């Protein structure tokens, strides 16, 4: 059992707990809490695969006990819908709704874009985020490889909120449909290249295929920042060159 | 009062009803039902503007009575969250969650893309969809203008699921934050250029600014179709050149 598997599941007594191993710049990482909810919801659904999940971040999470009540909204013939809520101290922290089904590769296919073009991970650099920001425990859980360090890491935001990089869970933990909702939110926001700090209001993730083992190639882009909000689109491509997850989140710029 | 305003609000006694004026190729249009729910939720929220809405389409809607119970999940200092459910015959049809706030133009801004480059609407063609498909009552409610007719309209899907066009509500009804969640779903899917018919599983819309009066320029793109699902990204730009709404939906290909 890796930290990811342990920290996103209830303990033997059925109790949930958010741990201190997933802290990002603005507190507990949203993708980690999302993964807790998706796994909890998955255990209640009559189909094996999450297809699309939308999560609204109502409050910051805190390290400590949590409850995750789930309910099935509809179980159809090929698709089922449900919701889960992460509750701490009697207050709602995260509310997710999701559709589940059985993912297959059947039917027509079309792709209008390509995976990121990156040199192999072993030829890339690994940003040493935690040495710069000791609170970033999440950087011990996820490995990143990029061609160059992000501008904001060295104090010089590039002004271009777009990046491509490799990512994988630590400890040799291979990707699956349960870790992808975490991984789409596991990298620092592309908008940091615009010099802003932010928090997530809402994140929707589409799970498009079961990922093959190995490193995942990511593409993060923010196209519009205005009125204190921006969107971030995130794609994850697996080692076979298949698109396995797409997400979009609405971020709120912190003053 | 235009048809849109009448058909998305309760009557004087507080009762909701889905009318037959919003039928698309696969039944009652999802964006219409979404607009009903967003308006209902808006009346309960302590902030004036919808910011991000996610809707899950659990069942097809039917023409006739509906109930739309709403609840506030959290009312914070600057953002409030709530949910609404469209119920018909005791069954859930559409479940939405939304965040509301007060949209302003304050703070830093960045734009990495431009509005569609289209000739003026009066130099474009108007597809006569209803003459081809009499069930398409929605085409009486929305005006479209494009440089060329979509390929699927003339029986020759182009294979390129991307398009740019003008759109506006009929009857001189100017756009606002309440009609945009409808309009992002009011055009035939871009994926029809791949020769597929589809229905929406989930749609998320970000409202980015109050739209200026006039025609709206739209961009619809599907980048990935596989395993029976595709995403569609939709942008709406107003007459001042501002991005006012972005949406992404997960579509299910109908067999």
Contacts between the chains, C-beta under 8 A, distances in Angstrom:
chain1	res1	chain2	res2	distance
A	51	B	201	6.9
A	51	B	229	7.1
A	51	B	250	7.0
A	52	B	201	6.0
A	52	B	202	4.5
A	52	B	250	4.6
A	54	B	54	3.8
A	54	B	56	7.5
A	54	B	97	6.8
A	54	B	202	6.6
A	54	B	204	6.1
A	56	B	54	7.5
A	56	B	73	7.6
A	56	B	81	5.5
A	56	B	97	5.3
A	56	B	99	6.2
A	58	B	73	6.1
A	58	B	74	4.5
A	58	B	76	7.8
A	58	B	81	5.3
A	59	B	74	6.9
A	59	B	76	7.8
A	73	B	56	7.6
A	73	B	58	6.1
A	73	B	92	5.9
A	73	B	95	6.1
A	74	B	58	4.4
A	74	B	59	6.9
A	74	B	92	6.2
A	76	B	58	7.8
A	76	B	59	7.8
A	79	B	201	6.7
A	79	B	252	7.4
A	81	B	56	5.5
A	81	B	58	5.3
A	81	B	95	7.3
A	83	B	95	7.6
A	92	B	73	5.9
A	92	B	74	6.2
A	95	B	73	6.1
A	95	B	81	7.2
A	95	B	83	7.6
A	95	B	97	6.2
A	97	B	54	6.7
A	97	B	56	5.3
A	97	B	95	6.2
A	97	B	97	6.1
A	98	B	56	8.0
A	99	B	56	6.2
A	99	B	201	5.3
A	99	B	202	6.1
A	99	B	250	7.6
A	103	B	227	5.7
A	104	B	227	5.4
A	104	B	228	7.4
A	105	B	226	6.7
A	105	B	227	5.4
A	106	B	227	6.3
A	106	B	228	6.3
A	107	B	226	7.6
A	107	B	227	6.4
A	107	B	228	4.7
A	107	B	253	6.2
A	108	B	194	6.8
A	108	B	195	7.9
A	108	B	196	6.7
A	108	B	225	6.3
A	108	B	253	7.4
A	109	B	225	5.8
A	109	B	226	4.4
A	109	B	227	7.8
A	110	B	161	6.9
A	110	B	194	5.6
A	110	B	222	7.4
A	110	B	224	7.0
A	110	B	225	4.2
A	110	B	226	7.6
A	110	B	230	7.6
A	111	B	223	7.0
A	111	B	224	5.6
A	111	B	225	7.8
A	111	B	226	7.6
A	112	B	161	7.1
A	112	B	162	7.3
A	112	B	221	7.3
A	112	B	222	7.2
A	112	B	223	4.3
A	112	B	224	7.1
A	113	B	223	5.1
A	113	B	224	7.5
A	161	B	110	7.0
A	161	B	112	7.2
A	162	B	112	7.3
A	194	B	108	6.8
A	194	B	110	5.6
A	195	B	108	7.9
A	196	B	108	6.8
A	201	B	51	6.8
A	201	B	52	6.0
A	201	B	79	6.8
A	201	B	99	5.3
A	202	B	52	4.5
A	202	B	54	6.6
A	202	B	99	6.1
A	202	B	204	7.2
A	204	B	54	6.1
A	204	B	202	7.2
A	204	B	204	4.5
A	204	B	248	6.7
A	206	B	229	7.7
A	206	B	231	5.8
A	206	B	248	7.9
A	206	B	250	5.3
A	208	B	224	6.5
A	208	B	226	6.3
A	208	B	227	7.1
A	208	B	229	7.0
A	209	B	226	6.7
A	209	B	227	6.5
A	221	B	112	7.3
A	222	B	110	7.4
A	222	B	112	7.2
A	223	B	111	7.0
A	223	B	112	4.3
A	223	B	113	5.1
A	224	B	110	7.0
A	224	B	111	5.5
A	224	B	112	7.1
A	224	B	113	7.5
A	224	B	208	6.5
A	224	B	243	5.4
A	224	B	246	7.4
A	225	B	108	6.3
A	225	B	109	5.8
A	225	B	110	4.2
A	225	B	111	7.8
A	226	B	105	6.7
A	226	B	107	7.6
A	226	B	109	4.4
A	226	B	110	7.6
A	226	B	111	7.6
A	226	B	208	6.3
A	226	B	209	6.7
A	226	B	243	7.6
A	227	B	103	5.7
A	227	B	104	5.4
A	227	B	105	5.4
A	227	B	106	6.3
A	227	B	107	6.5
A	227	B	109	7.8
A	227	B	208	7.1
A	227	B	209	6.5
A	228	B	104	7.4
A	228	B	106	6.3
A	228	B	107	4.7
A	229	B	51	7.1
A	229	B	206	7.7
A	229	B	208	7.0
A	230	B	110	7.6
A	231	B	206	5.8
A	231	B	246	6.0
A	243	B	224	5.3
A	243	B	226	7.6
A	246	B	224	7.4
A	246	B	231	6.0
A	246	B	248	7.9
A	248	B	204	6.7
A	248	B	206	7.9
A	248	B	246	7.9
A	248	B	248	5.4
A	250	B	51	7.0
A	250	B	52	4.7
A	250	B	99	7.7
A	250	B	206	5.4
A	252	B	79	7.4
A	253	B	107	6.2
A	253	B	108	7.4
